[in-house]
Amino acid sequence: MAFELRQADEDERGMPPMSGDAHPIPPPSQSMSLPLPTDEPRAVWVLLAINIVMYVFTIFLSLLLIQGTPNFFTPSPFILNLGWKRNDLIVQGEYWRLLTAMFLHGNLLHILFNGYALYILGPQTERIYGTLRFLAIYFLAGLSGSIASYALSSNPSVGASGAIFGLVGGLGAFFYLGRTILGDAGRSQLQGMITIVIINLIIGFSAGGGIIDNYAHIGGLIGGMLAGWMLAPRYTIDRRLYPPVVVRQFLSLSWVGAGGMLLLLVLLVLVIRPPL
């Protein structure tokens, strides 16, 4: 990404240039491309593999225990036992379904769409946030989506789409916070995130028959934005050396905020009276 860097004078910076082996500072108003400090994506591939393996496992159970060829375009009857979101069972104490539903998918198209979205959005999010923060956003957003669906919809549901919407929200939060330092590239990415959300929500609300769980999508999006806002790296440019260095910093209480968000979600589950 290219940044417009203006070399400030000594009074504006509040400190003189560093001496020693530093190169001379170039003339002002020079545009250059600086690398952002990022992490190598690893966890996203584990999450993607788990989602695929769980779908294949439901198909295997259908082949093993049901006569005939399994239907790849209808939900397997075994996803209920494996942990889809069903309100009456959650009310009875099976709260784990709010998490396990994130790793189950109803049919082949469902896993293909969500798998592709995770393949596209996941590595970028993990590079920016780092592995632990990426996982926190993924699970907090997925749980937020499940709880929103639990609170507002009586329909059973499965899928990673709440968590994936959360990745969109997390990326949106990052590009909004970094819109100044990232320049036009960051603003373009932010506009792209907004467009993706609008298009998917239009598709979701246009589909009838409760096929798409819009509450999970919206809940995951909001959860991802909140978690992303707290956990997002804040970039600054150290201009004391040439070429300048981009420094990545995190809020000192970011994990406290994420823990508080998790606690709030747990409390919501305990007090919600869902439709049955």
C-alpha positions in Angstrom: 0.0 0.0 0.0 1.2 3.5 -0.8 1.2 6.3 1.8 1.6 10.0 1.4 4.3 10.8 3.9 5.2 14.4 4.7 8.5 14.8 6.6 7.8 17.1 9.5 10.5 19.5 10.8 12.0 19.1 14.3 9.5 21.4 16.0 6.5 19.5 14.6 7.9 16.1 15.5 9.0 17.2 19.0 12.3 15.3 18.5 15.3 15.4 16.2 16.1 12.7 13.7 18.0 9.8 15.1 21.8 9.9 14.4 24.2 7.1 13.6 23.5 4.9 10.7 20.3 6.6 9.7 20.0 7.6 6.0 19.3 11.2 5.1 15.7 12.2 5.3 14.3 12.9 1.8 12.5 16.0 0.7 8.9 16.4 1.9 5.7 15.3 0.2 7.2 12.0 -1.1 5.0 9.1 -1.7 6.2 5.6 -1.0 5.0 2.1 -0.3 5.5 0.8 3.2 5.0 -2.9 4.3 2.5 -3.4 7.1 3.5 -5.6 10.0 1.3 -8.8 9.6 1.2 -12.4 10.8 1.1 -15.6 8.9 -2.4 -17.1 8.6 -2.6 -20.6 10.2 -5.7 -20.9 12.3 -8.0 -20.1 9.3 -6.9 -23.3 7.5 -7.8 -25.4 10.7 -11.2 -23.8 10.9 -11.8 -24.4 7.2 -10.8 -28.1 7.5 -13.1 -28.6 10.5 -16.0 -27.2 8.6 -15.3 -29.5 5.6 -14.7 -32.5 7.8 -17.9 -32.0 9.7 -19.9 -31.8 6.5 -18.2 -34.9 5.1 -18.9 -36.7 8.4 -22.7 -36.0 8.1 -22.6 -37.4 4.6 -20.7 -40.5 5.8 -23.3 -41.1 8.5 -26.1 -40.8 5.9 -24.3 -43.4 3.7 -23.7 -45.7 6.6 -27.0 -45.6 8.4 -29.6 -44.6 5.8 -30.4 -46.8 2.8 -29.9 -45.2 -0.6 -27.8 -42.3 -1.8 -27.6 -39.3 0.4 -29.1 -36.0 -1.0 -26.4 -33.4 -1.2 -29.0 -30.6 -1.4 -31.1 -31.3 1.7 -29.9 -31.2 5.3 -28.7 -34.5 6.7 -30.9 -35.8 9.5 -27.8 -36.2 11.7 -27.0 -32.5 12.1 -29.6 -32.4 14.8 -27.7 -34.9 16.9 -24.4 -33.3 16.0 -25.5 -29.9 17.3 -27.6 -27.6 15.2 -29.2 -24.6 16.9 -32.6 -25.7 18.1 -34.3 -23.4 20.7 -36.2 -25.9 22.7 -33.2 -28.0 23.3 -31.0 -25.0 24.2 -33.7 -23.9 26.7 -33.3 -27.3 28.3 -29.6 -26.7 28.9 -27.9 -27.7 25.7 -26.1 -24.4 25.4 -23.2 -26.0 23.5 -25.5 -25.9 20.4 -24.8 -22.2 20.1 -21.2 -23.1 19.2 -21.5 -26.4 17.4 -24.0 -25.0 15.0 -21.1 -22.9 13.6 -19.4 -26.0 12.2 -22.4 -27.7 10.6 -23.9 -27.1 7.2 -27.2 -28.0 5.7 -26.1 -29.0 2.2 -23.4 -29.0 -0.4 -24.1 -25.4 -1.6 -24.1 -24.2 1.9 -20.6 -25.5 2.7 -19.3 -24.4 -0.7 -20.4 -20.8 -0.2 -19.3 -20.5 3.4 -16.1 -22.4 2.7 -15.2 -20.0 -0.1 -16.0 -17.0 2.0 -13.8 -18.2 4.8 -11.1 -19.0 2.3 -11.2 -15.4 0.9 -11.8 -13.4 4.1 -10.1 -15.5 6.8 -6.4 -15.2 5.7 -6.7 -11.4 5.3 -8.3 -11.1 8.8 -5.7 -13.3 10.4 -2.8 -11.5 8.8 -4.1 -8.2 10.1 -5.1 -9.2 13.6 -2.8 -12.1 14.4 -3.9 -15.6 15.2 -5.3 -15.2 18.7 -7.3 -12.0 17.9 -8.6 -13.6 14.7 -9.9 -16.6 16.6 -11.4 -14.3 19.2 -13.3 -12.3 16.5 -14.4 -15.5 14.7 -15.8 -17.2 17.9 -17.3 -14.0 19.4 -19.0 -13.2 16.1 -20.2 -16.7 15.6 -21.6 -16.8 19.1 -23.2 -13.4 18.7 -24.9 -14.7 15.5 -26.2 -17.8 17.2 -27.5 -15.9 20.2 -29.3 -13.4 17.9 -30.9 -16.3 16.0 -31.8 -17.9 19.3 -33.4 -14.8 20.6 -35.4 -13.8 17.5 -36.0 -16.9 15.4 -37.7 -20.2 16.3 -36.3 -21.9 13.2 -33.4 -24.4 13.6 -30.2 -23.2 11.9 -26.6 -24.2 11.2 -23.7 -22.7 9.4 -20.5 -20.6 9.8 -22.1 -17.5 8.1 -22.5 -15.6 11.4 -18.8 -15.9 12.1 -18.0 -15.1 8.5 -20.2 -11.9 8.6 -18.2 -11.2 11.8 -14.9 -11.3 9.8 -16.5 -8.7 7.4 -17.3 -6.6 10.4 -13.8 -7.0 11.9 -12.2 -6.0 8.6 -14.6 -3.1 8.3 -13.6 -1.9 11.8 -9.9 -2.2 11.0 -10.2 -0.2 7.7 -12.3 2.4 9.4 -9.9 2.9 12.2 -6.9 3.0 9.8 -8.6 5.1 7.1 -6.2 8.0 7.6 -2.9 6.1 7.5 -4.1 3.6 4.9 -5.2 6.3 2.6 -7.2 5.6 -0.6 -6.4 1.8 -0.4 -8.0 1.6 3.1 -11.0 3.7 2.1 -11.5 1.5 -1.0 -11.4 -1.6 1.2 -13.9 -0.1 3.6 -16.3 0.7 0.8 -15.9 -2.9 -0.5 -16.8 -4.3 3.0 -19.9 -2.1 3.1 -21.0 -3.2 -0.4 -20.5 -6.9 0.5 -22.8 -6.5 3.6 -25.5 -4.6 1.7 -25.6 -7.1 -1.1 -25.7 -10.1 1.2 -28.4 -8.6 3.4 -30.5 -7.8 0.4 -30.2 -11.4 -0.8 -31.0 -12.7 2.6 -34.1 -10.7 3.1 -35.3 -11.4 -0.4 -35.2 -15.2 0.1 -38.4 -16.5 1.5 -39.3 -19.5 3.6 -36.8 -18.9 6.3 -34.0 -20.4 4.2 -31.4 -17.8 5.3 -30.9 -16.9 8.9 -30.7 -13.2 8.6 -30.6 -12.7 12.4 -27.5 -14.8 12.6 -25.9 -12.7 9.9 -26.7 -9.4 11.5 -25.8 -10.6 15.0 -22.4 -11.9 13.7 -21.8 -8.7 11.8 -22.4 -6.6 14.9 -20.4 -8.9 17.1 -17.5 -8.9 14.6 -17.5 -5.1 14.4 -17.4 -4.7 18.2 -14.7 -7.4 18.7 -12.7 -6.0 15.8 -12.9 -2.4 17.2 -11.4 -3.6 20.5 -8.8 -6.0 19.1 -7.8 -4.1 15.9 -4.2 -3.0 15.5 -3.5 0.7 15.4 -0.8 1.7 13.0 1.5 4.6 13.3 4.5 5.7 11.2 7.9 6.2 12.8 9.5 8.9 10.6 12.7 9.2 12.6 14.5 6.9 10.1 14.4 6.6 6.4 12.6 4.7 5.0 10.0 5.2 7.7 8.7 2.2 9.6 5.1 1.3 10.2 4.5 0.3 13.9 1.7 -1.9 14.9 0.2 -1.4 18.4 -2.9 -2.7 20.2 -5.1 -1.2 22.9 -3.8 -2.1 26.3 -7.2 -3.3 27.5 -8.3 -5.0 24.3 -8.4 -8.4 25.8 -10.3 -7.1 28.8 -12.9 -5.7 26.4 -13.1 -9.0 24.5 -13.6 -10.9 27.8 -16.3 -8.4 28.9 -18.1 -9.0 25.6 -18.0 -12.8 26.1 -19.4 -12.4 29.6 -22.2 -10.2 28.2 -23.1 -12.8 25.6 -23.2 -15.6 28.3 -25.5 -13.4 30.4 -27.8 -12.8 27.4 -28.2 -16.5 26.9 -29.2 -17.0 30.5 -31.9 -14.2 30.4 -33.3 -14.6 26.9 -36.7 -16.1 26.5 -36.5 -17.4 22.9 -39.5 -18.1 20.6 -40.2 -21.9 20.5 
